[in-house]
């Protein structure tokens, strides 16, 4: 057995090997130490030869999944070595049946039902990048080619949130992107995946002569990424290969691009610090619906016709309150049809899961009846649901075969009901007859011995036995053979009992073997239904998402947006969907605002105003309304016209990345550089406080230059929202014809300052930062001193910022004014009439005074920051 274990371990050195021994999975050597530490179990030892013991740790096979989950969360892979048919007397043959990795989990208990479990492959050449991803728990398999840019790979990682990433050891760009995503990374040998080898592997896997039907012609990088997925799944989980029976190649331009910064800044996904947009929108009732909603949120469409298809369906459900309620009730609590269908294809489905599948299909019949009676709601993307197929024949077949409460494991007996198989019924009669004979034998032995407390028992060591209290041991007949002594009882074997045991065991073993055979036959009968079951799961997911979005729209008073191919973004009384709900929970109302933007007249909105007055909320609100509209949702507004956006870029909030040696300002500049290099004329750019991580003049110069570039560059010209505390930038409206100034309204009276949270035309020259400091609880003495310093600084003369049409040197902001005494003294110096010593002394004096002026200037800048 030790040699057997070592051979299997040598074949899988990268994984923790769980070696099946009876009712336990055992780990040995260093693996045992890891299992004991991670799983919190006792580390023991086992003799492997004379005088030699090795560390050992074991977990019960029936509870193994919970321990495997701990190992996966700790970053380990787990190889499962199962007992198979005996190879020779005394030693069970064992083989590694699968290697469980974070990206190849198929076990239901280890998966989050509300999100996909993606295995992602990345590849990047000098010309193009590509990715492929698969979820073996559902069978989804897709690939796409992208620009060979590091930032694009990072954005894909942020969108897909994979459980595991595959990269080639010869691809440093993909490796660097994957390692920054904080997910397990697996390196594959680059020499295995040339375009030619990749094509051969995919042709063999799909059993076709050409990859044209999959859309892979002219996409060698996508083929390589897809081949990486197939190779890895074949190596780790061969049973799951059957679920990857189709490949979808996606067109990048059909989807709105959201990078990691945008997802984070806009709070699209759940996070510990508060509500997210997904939290607000997710009224789905099924696991497959929840996963589809998440996918649509992170990947809105850019094709207006497809967006309208989704909106048509949501609107039809939005108008039918009673019908929508009936559908939501029918969907509520439905089992995960998509993942059950995948487990059925892999033949890893359990008997209880088949019963759950049948129950779900009977509920689908109710949904089909509702939709048939009210077919007017089957419009847009729900058009195909007019003929929803509930696959009732599958439910009827399962109901006719299985008992109502079958065992959880298909290897156990008791799966099939009487009447399904005549041969099985005969064996059940033998087994049940044997149990009756056992009861009769127990009665006879009590009468024969006169021991009323005599009883028959069973365990896996002795089989059936007779147990007698020790106080009655002297009355035991001579034909009883002693086998075990307990504290209060003696156990015996008895020849008639052993003969009956052999009869029962024989019948039971034949029963288990026959049930295994019938189980495989049942799965084969269900296999032709798999395409229809998978299609049904997809249709129910779409219905669930549309019902959820309609329900949220009705509850939150959202409107249907108008989708256009123009550049307009026009929103009447728009609201931030997340902040609105948060305020409502506090008994407060959200103040709505209008927005009007287009690339012809109002391309850039420069928004100034006080701290905490709502500038950042307004910026995010516009971006979220665009995302909601293009994902096919109603939006929080009275009216909305949305010209299709292809990319949303954000520069919001301050954070640093100390682990990578990047300061807050460096992160800000990197994100800004990404925007300026990747934005297109159809993009929406959201900039909040550019340049605040450095000195005032540097920050103002960078902010102004960024706005000018967004406005003037022929390659950009995109719509942009720009919030700033640099009130000097309000004069940009004078020089940039498509820039408009907006500010947040403030009311001041003798009682104080009041933020109205309304965006109005104009600009502000104050930030009210001292007022916010007072609200935050800064000590009164500090606030009073801050007001004094602020008044002094505001009284000083400010240099105006010149128009962008002037030369670059003329536009630089000066430190010294022409009236400065230092300037005047320098102008009056008679350099030619001075001795070298006098010149040095005068230079030293001027330098000392200049340092004093510079120091004072820096202090003013720091105070202003």
N, C-alpha and C positions, 0 to 999 in steps of 0.2 A: 504494500500500500504506500509506503514511503517513496519507493521508486516511481510509482504511478503519480503521486502528488508532485514530485520534483520535475517529472517530464512535462506535466501540464503547466507548472509554474514557469519553466523555461520558455514555453511557447507564448506566455502572456506576462512578461516581466513588468509591463507598465501598469498592471491592474492588481488589486487585492483579490486573491483567489479564495473563493468560498467553496469548500470541498464537502460534498454531501456524504455524511456518515449516518445512516439510519434516519432518525428524526431531527438531525441537526446539520447545519452548515458549519464546518470547522475551518479556522484559519490557523496557519502554523508559522513558526519562525518570526521574521520581522513583521509579516502581515498580521500575526496574532497580536503583537504589541500595538499596532496601529488600531486594529479593531477594538481591542480592550480600552484604549484611551479615548477614541472617538465615540464609541457606543456606550461607554460607561459600564462595561461588564468585567467579570473577574478574569484575570489572566492565570491560566493553569499551565500544566505541562503534560506530555505524553511520552512514554518510552518508545523509541524507534529501533533500538538495538540494545544489546547487553551493556548496561552501565551508561546509556546515553538517553537523555530526555530533551525534547524540544518544546519551546513555548507553544501554547495552544489556547485559542479562545473560540467559543462556539455560540451560535444563536439558533433557536428553534426554527425549523423550516417554515412552519405555518405563520410565524411572526417576522419572517426575514425582511419583508418590504420596509418596515419601519427602520430597521438597522441599516439597510441599504441606502435609504433616504439620508440618514446621517452621514454616511460615508461620501455620498455624492455632494452633499452640501459642504463637506470639508475639502472638496476638490479631488477626490479619488475616483478612479474607475473600478468597477467590480466585475470580475469574471465568475460565472456560475458553472461549477462542475457538477453535473448530475449523474446519478447511478442509472445505468442502462442495463441491457441484458447481461447475465453472467458470462464472463469470458472463460472462466475455468472454475473448478471446484474451490470454494473458499474465498474467492476474490471477485468482487463486482467490477465490471467494466465501467469506467467513468469517462465522460467527455465534457468539454466546455461547450455548453449549448448556446451561450450568448455572453457578450460583454456589455454591461450596462454602463453607459456614459451619460453625462448631463444632456446631450443632444439626441440620444437614442432611447429615451425612456418611453415605454409603452404601457407600463403598469398604471392603472387608473389612480391608485392611492398615492402615487408619487407626483401626480400632475396637478397643476392649477387649472380648474375647469374654465376659468374666465379668460385665459390667455393661451396663445399657441406655444408650443415647445419647439422652437426652431433650431435645426442644425444648419449652420450657415457655412458656405465655402466661398472664400475670397480669392481672387487672382487678379494680378495687375501686370501688364507688359508695358513696354515703352509707348505703344500706340493706344491701347484700350484697357479698361478695367472691366471686370465682370463679377457677378455673384450668382450663386444658386442657393436656394434654401428649401428645406423639406421639414415637414412635421410628420413623423412616422405614426403618431397617434391618430392622425386624420387622413393621411395619404396625400396631403397637399405637397406639390413639387413644382417649383418655378425657378426661372433663371432670367437674368437681364444683363445687358451690357451697358457700361457707363463710361464717362471720361476717365482717363487714367490719372486721377487727381486724388491726393491723400484725403482732402476734405470731403470728397464725395463718398469715399469708402467709410469715413467716420460717420457721415450722415446716414448711410445705409445701416450701419450698426445700431445707431440710435433709434432708427425707425423699426427695425425688426426685433431688437432686444433679444438676440439669440441666447440659447442655453449653452451652446458650444460653437466654436469657430474652427474651421479647417483652413490651413494655409500651407503653401508649398515651402519647403526649406530653402528654395532658390528665389523666393519672392520677398525681399526685405520690406517693400512698401506695405504690402498686405499684412505682414507680420507686425510691423510697427502700429498700424491702425488697430489690429485685433488686440494687441497687448494693452493698448490704452483704454479698452472697453471694459476692463475688469470682469472678463468672463474666461472660462477655461479655453485654452488654445491647444490644438493638436496639430503637429507638423507632419505633413506627408512628403514622401520622397518626390522631388521635382521631376526626376527622370522618367517616372511612370506616366506622366501626364502631358506628353507632347500632344499637339492637336490631332495627329494621326492616331495615337494610342487612345485618346479620349473618344474619338469617333468610333473606333472599333469596340470599345467597352460599351458605349451607349447602344450601338446597333445590336450587340449581343444581348444586352439587358432587355431592350424593348422587342427583340425578335423581328426586326424590320430590315429592309434592304437600303433604306434612305432615311435621313433625318429631316427631310424637307417638310414633312407634315407637322413637325414639332416647331418649325420656325427657326431652326438653327443654321440654315444655309447662310454663309457669310458671317457667322458669329462664332469664330473659333474659340474666343475666350469664354463665352457662355457655355460652350460645349465642354471645355476643360473644367469649369466650375461644377457643372452637372455631373461629370464623370467622377469628380472627387467625392461627391455625395454618395453616388452609387457604390463606389469602391469601399468607402468607409462603412456604410450600412451592411454591405455584404460581409465585411470582415468582422463586424461586431454583433450584428443582429440579423442573420440571414433570413429569418422568418418574416421580417418586415419588408424585405425587398419586394414582395408581391403587392404591397400597398402603393409602391412608387410605379404605377403602371401607366402614368401619363405625365407629360412635362408641358408646362405653360411658359412661353417666352413673353415677358412683359415689355411694353414700350415705355421708356422712361418719360417721354414727353406727354404721355396721357395722364400724368399725375402731378399734383402740386408738390414742389420740393420743400421739405421742412427739415432743416438741419438740427443738430442736437441743441444748439443755442436757442433756436426758436421754440422747440418743444419744451425746454426748461423754462424759458422766460415767460411763455404763455400759459404755463401750468396745464398742459394738455392731459397729462397722465397723473394718477394718484401719487401723492407724496406725503410724508409724515407731517408736514407743517400746515396743512390746510386742505380745502376743497380743490378739486381739479375740474376741468371741463368734462372729462369722462364721468366723474362722479355725478355731475348734473344731468348728463344725457342718458346715463345707463339705467333705463327702466326695462331692460330685456329680461325675459323669463326663462331662457334656455342657455346652456353653456355655449352652444354653437352660435347663438345670437350675440352673446357677450363678446365672443372672439371676433365676429364680423364687425361689430360696432367699433371695437378698438382698431381694427385694420382700416376701416373707412376714415376714422378720425385722423390717423397718422398719414393717410394717403388720399386726400381729396382729389377729385377729378379736375382735369383741365379741358375736357370736351363738353361743351355746353349741352349738346343733345343728350349725352348720358346723364348729366346732372338733372336735366328736366325729366328724364325717365324716373329717376328716384323721387323727385319732388312731386310728380304726378301721383305716385303711390302714397306718399305721406299725406298729401292733401286729401285724397279720397278717404283715407282712414280718419283724418282729422275732422272731417265733416260728419262722421257717423259714430257718435259717442257710444251708443248701445252696442253696436256691432264691434267696435274696437274693444270694449270691455269684455264681450263674450270671447273674442279671440285671445285676449290677454289671459283670461281665466283658463282657456283650453291649453294654452302654452305653458302656464305656470307649473314649475316643478318637473317639466318633461325631462326624461333622461337624455344623455348625450348621444343622440343617434349617430352623429358623425364619427365619434370615437368608437362606438360599438361596432359600426360597420367596418372600421379599420381592423378591430380585433377579430371580427369574424373572418376577414380576408386572411389575417395572419394565423387563424385557427388557435388563437390564445384566449378566445372568449370563454367565460365561465358559464355554467348552467344557470345560475341566478341572473346573470346579465342577459341571457337569452330570454328569460321570463320577463325581465324589465323591458327588453326590446318589443316583445309582443304586447305588453301593456301600453307602451308608447304608441304603437301603431293603431291600437284601438282608439286612442285619444285623437290621433290624426284623422281618423274617420269622422269624428265630431267636427274638426276644423274644416274638412272637405265639405260636410253638409252645410256648415255656416256660409262658406264661400259660394257654394252652388246656389243657395237661396238668395244671396246678395251679390251677384256677380258684377254689379256696377263698381265695386271697389277694386276689382281685378284689372287695374289699369297700370300704365307705366311698366315698371320692372316686375309688377305682380301679375302681369297679363297671363303668364303661363299657369298661374294657380287656379284658373277656372276649371282645369282638369287635373286637380291635385290627386295623385295616386297614393292612397294610404297603404298599399301593399298588404292588404288584409290576408291574402293567401299565406304570407309568411307568418302572421300571427296565428292563423288557424293551424298551420303545420306544427308550430312550437307548442301550442296549447294541446294538441292531440298527442304529443310525444312526452312532454315533461310533466312531472308532478308539480303541484302548486308551490311547494317550498323545497326545491332541490338543493343539494349540497353546494358549497362555494367552489369546490375543487372538482374538476371533471374526472379526476383519477379516483374519486370515491364512488361507492355504490349508492343506489337510491335515486338515480336521476330520472328514470323513465316510469311512467304510470302503467298500471295493468291494462292489458288490451292492446298495447302498442306492438308487442312482439310475443307470439305464442311460445317461442323457445324460451324467452326470458320469463314468461309467466310460469312455465314448468319448473325452471330453476328456483323461482321465488317460492313455489309450493314446497320444494325440497328443503329450502332454507327455513321457511316458517314451520314446516313439519318437524324439522330437526329441533327447533326451539320448543315445540310442544313436547317432543320426546324428552328433552332435558328437564322440563318441568315435571313430567311423569316420573322420570328416574329419581329426581329429588324427593318426591312424595314417597316413592317405594323405599328408598334408603332410610328415610325418617322412620317409617313403620318397621322396617327390618331391624334397625339398630336401637330403636326406642329413643334416639337423640332428637328431641323436637327442635333444637336450635341448629341442627345440621343444615348447611346450605351449599349450593353450587356457586362457584365463582369462575372468573376468567381473567388472565393477564397475558401479556405478550411473551413472557418467559416460559411459563409452565403450560399455557393453554388452559383448558378446563380442569378444575380441581374441586375436591370436596373439602370444606372447611368445618372443623369441629372445635368448640371451646375447649381449652386445656382442662377445665374441670370435668369434662366428659371423656377425656382421652382414654380412660380405662375401658370404656364401653365400645371402642372402635373394633370392628371385626378384623380377622387376620388377613383377609384378602385386600385390605387397604394398604397402599405402599406410601410410607412417609416421604414427603418431599420438602417441607419447609416448616420451621418453627418460628412463631411470632410471639409477642409478649403475652397475648391472651388467647392464642388459638394455634391449632396445628392444621397443616394442609396435606392432603393425601391425593394420590392418583388411584384409579380404579379401572380395571380392564374394560368393563362395559362402557364406562364413560369415555375412555380413549377411542374405542371403536365408533361411538356416536360422534365424537369430535372429528374423526377422520371423514365421516359421512358429511358433517356440516361444512368442514373446511373445503372439501372437494366441491360441494355445491356452491359455496360462497365464492371460491376462486373462479369457478366457471361463470358465475354471475357477473363478477367484476370484469372479467375478460370480455364477456358478451356485451356488457354495457359500454365498454370502451369502443368496441367495434360499431355498435349502434350509434354512438356519439359521433364518430367520424363520418358515418353514413349520413347522419342528420346534417352535419356541417356541409357535406358535399351537396345535399339537396338544396340547401340555402344559398350556396355559392352563386348560382345564376342570377339571383336577385340582387347581388351586390351593387351593380351600376344604378339600379332603380332606387335602392336604399340610400346610396350616396347622393344621388340627385335630390331625393326627398329631403335629406338633411340640409342640403344647401338651400332649397326652397323655403323650408321652415325657418332657417336662419335669417333670410331676407325678410320674410313676413314678420319675424320677431323684431328685427331692427326697425322696420318701418312703423310697426305698432308702437314701439318705444318712443321713437322720435315724434310721432303724432301725439302721443300721450303727454310728453314733455311740452310740446308746442301749445297744446290746449291748456295745460296747467299753468304755464308761465306766460301766456299771451304772446306767443311768437307769431311772426307773419311769414308768408311765403315770399322769398326773394325773387326778383327778376334777374335772370342770368343773361348777360350780353357778351358779345365779342368785342365791344368797345373798351376804352380805357377808363370808363367812369366808375367811381365808387360814390354812390349817393345814398345816404342813410338818414331817415327821418326818425328822430327821437330814439336813437340807438341806446342799448344798455349793455353793460358788461354781464354776461350770463352767470359768472361765478360770484362776483361781488354782489349782484342783485340778490341772489339766494342767501348769501351770508348776512346781508343787512336785514332781509326779511325775517330771518331767525332771531334777530335782535329787536324786531319791531320797528325797523326803520325803512324808509323808502329810498330807492335809487333815483338820482337826478339824471334824466335822459339828455342826450345831446345829438345834434345834427352833424353830418359830415358830407362834404362835397369835394371830390378830387377827380382830376382827369389829367392826361398828359398834355393837353392843348392849352389850358388856361390856369389850372390850379394844381400843378404837379407836386409842389413841395409846400407843406404846411409847417411853418415855424411857430412853435407853441411856447410861450413864456408864461410865467406866473409863479405864485407862491409855492413853497414846499407844502406838501400834504393837501393841495387843493384839487388834485385829481388828474394831473397831466399824464402820469404813467398809466393810470386806469383807462383814460381815454385812448391812449395809443394802443394798449392791449385789446381794448374793446373793438376797435376797428379791425384789427388782425383776426380776432376770434370770429367776428361776424363773417368775414370773408371765408375762413376755414369751414365754418358751419354751413354756409351756403353751398360751397363747392363739394362738400361731402354728401349733400343731398338732404340737409336739415332745414327746417324753418329757423328764423333768426330772431333775436331779441330786439325788435324795432317795430315802429308802426308801418314803415315802408322801407324797402331796400332795393337798390339797383346795383348789381355787382358785375363789373367787367372782369372777365376771366383773368385770374392771376396765376402765373406759372411758378413763382417762387416767393416765399416770405422769408425775409431776413430780419433778425432782431439784434439790437445791441442795447440790452436793458440790464440794469443791476450791476453790482460790483462784486467780484469774487477773485480770489487768487488761486494759483495752483503751485503751492510751495514745493510739492513733491517733484515737479518738473522744472523748478527754478524760475517760474513765471510769476511776476508781480501782478497786482490788480491792473495796473496801467498796461502792462504787456499783454495780458489776456484781452483787454479792451481793444488794443490796437490790432491784435491778430484777428479778432472777430470783425473789426471794421475793414481790415484789408480783404478778408474773405468776401464781404459784401461788395466792395468796390470792384473786385476781380470777377465775381460770379453773377452779379445781378444782370438782368436783361431789361429791355424796355417794357416788358409785361410784369415785372416783379413789383412787390410791395416791400418797402424798406421802412423799418421802425427803429428810430434812433433816440435813445433817452440819455441825455447828459454825456455826450462825447467830450473827451478831453479833461474830465474833472480829476483824473488821477495824477496830474502833473501840475506845474506852475500855472498861474492864471493866464499869463500871456501865451505860453506854449499851448495850453488847452484851447484857448479862444482861437488861436491861429489854426490849429488842426481842425476844430469844429467848422470854422468858416470855410476852410479849403475843401473839406468833405462835402459840404452842402453845395458849394460852387461846382465841384466835379460831378455830383449827381445831376445837377441842373444843366451843365454845359456839355458834358461828354456825349458825343453822338452815339456811342455804344451803349449808353445807359438811358438817360431821359426817363427813368422810372418814377413811379409814384412813391412819395416818401413823407413820413411823419417825423418831425424833428423837434423834440422837447429840449429846452435848454434854460439854464440860469444865467447864461451870458447875455444879458439884456442888450449889450452893444450889437448883437447880431440881428436885432430887429430891423436895422437899416438895410438888410439884404433885400427886402421887398423893393427898395428903390433901384437896385442894380440888377436883380434877377426877375425878368418879366413873369415867370410862372411860379414865383414864390409868393405865399400869402402869410401874413401875420395873424395869429390867433392867441388869445390869452384866456386865463381862467378868471372869471369875475369875482371881485372881492368887495364886501361892504365894510366901511369904516364909520364908526360914530364914537360918541363919548364913552360908550360901554366897551369898546374894543373892536377887534377885527373879526369878520365873519366870512368864511369861505362859502360861496354860493354853488360851486361845482359846475358852473355853466361855462361852456367854451364859446367865446364871442370874438368878433373881429377886433383886431388891435394888438397892442403889445404892452408889456409891463416893464417897469423899471425898478421893481422891488421884488425881493424873494420872501420877505417876512420871516427870515430864518431865525431872528431873535425871538419873534413871537412863538414860533414852533418850539424853540428851546425852552421858553417859559412853560408851554403846554406840557413838555416832556418832564418837567420837574427840576430843571436847573435851578440852583439856589438863587434867590432874589438878588443878592449882592453881585453875583456873576452876571446876571441878566442886565442889571443896571449899568455895570461897567461896560458890557458889550454894546449897549445903546450909545454910551458916550463915545466909544471908539468908532462905531458905525457912523455917527453923526460927523465926526472929524474926517473920516475917510471920504464920506459922500460930499463933504464941502470942498475937497481938493479938486483941482481941475483935471478932467479926463481928456486924453487925446482921442479925437475921432478916428474911426476906421475908414480908410479911403476906399473908393470904388474899385471894383476888381479890374476895371479897364486900365488903371494906372500901372506903371512898371512895378515889378515884384519888389524891388528895393524900396520904392516909394511907399509901398503898402505896409512895410514892417512897422511895428509899434515902437516908438522911441521911449527911452528911459529918462533922458534929460530934455527939458524944454529949452528953447533959444534964450529965454530970460534967465536961465540958471547962472549964478555967479561963476561957477567953474568954467562954463562955456565962454562967458565974457572975458575972464582972465586969460584963458588960453588964446583967445583971438587977439588980445592986446600984447602978448609976449613978443619982445624983440629978441628972437633966438640968435640972430647973427651978432648982436652986440653983447651977448653974455659970455662970460668965461666958462670953461668946462665945469669948474667946481660950483659956480653959481647956478649953472643949469641943472646939475645933479641935485643940489639942495632944493631948488624950486620944484623939480620933478618929484622929489620925495614928499614935499609938502602937499602938492596936488594929488598924489596917489593916496596919501593918508585921508584927505578930505573926500576923495572919490569913494574910498572904502566905506566911509561913514554914510555917504548917500546910498550906496548899494545896500548896505545893511538895513537902513531904514526902509528901502524899497522892498527888500525881501520880507521884512516884518509885515508890511502892508499887504503883500501878496498872501502870506500865510494867514493873516487875519481874514482876508476876503474868502480864502478857501474854507 
